[in-house]
């Protein structure tokens, strides 16, 4: 739940006509949850894909299958593992960002509380002194306005610089790179879905069950579509992300 203002601060800001910044730390944490959810979905699908690759051994033996295993391990580590790790780093960074926003707000609330108390005291003094304390009221209002302007600028700069530019935008690029299909295309090519499925040189142990292999290849392609779907869902959430 986003941090709430003390009643006296709410009344004070309303009276002087100053708005509290609408940056919502809960929205930042919520997006961090989206990032973690995406990472989990990708990781689960990656594990399913790896299991499918290993199951090929039942219907496909030969040097080309061994090469496929090696290539899959290399490319999945460099793309999918990198993506999942990046997601967790960004999600943690978003949690820290939310905590930082809370700290900024708490500090501002403490100062506003003092100003609100001072303002009420000055109003009472203005009555008792026939308006002589009104100058002090003006100074309090000016201080509150400057404080809120500073808080808004700090929050906006932090959100834009540290959250969006430093964390979210690079992650979206990493997502696009990782799910571009390179891992799955390489596996499909080795399986003979996109190219000829010959494998095994003369004298080498080689066996293949074409229909069963085709079924495994189609299953792998379904995994690729699943990852692409996860990526599209995440990119939509990233494009529509709002922290207000």
Buried (B, 14 or more C-beta within 10 A) or exposed (E): EBBEBEEBBBBBBEBBEBEBBEBBBBBBBBBBEBBBBBBBBBBEBBEBBBEBBEBBEEBBBBEBBEEBBEBBEEBBEEBBBBBBEBBBBBBBBBBBBBEBBBEBBEEBBEBBBEBBBBBBBBBEBBEEEEEEBBEBBEBBBEBBBEBBEEBBEBBEEBBEEBBBEEBBEEBBEBBEEBBEBBBBBBBBBBBBBBEEBEBBEEEEEBEBEEEBBBEBBEBBBBBBEBBBEBBEBBBEBBEEBEBE
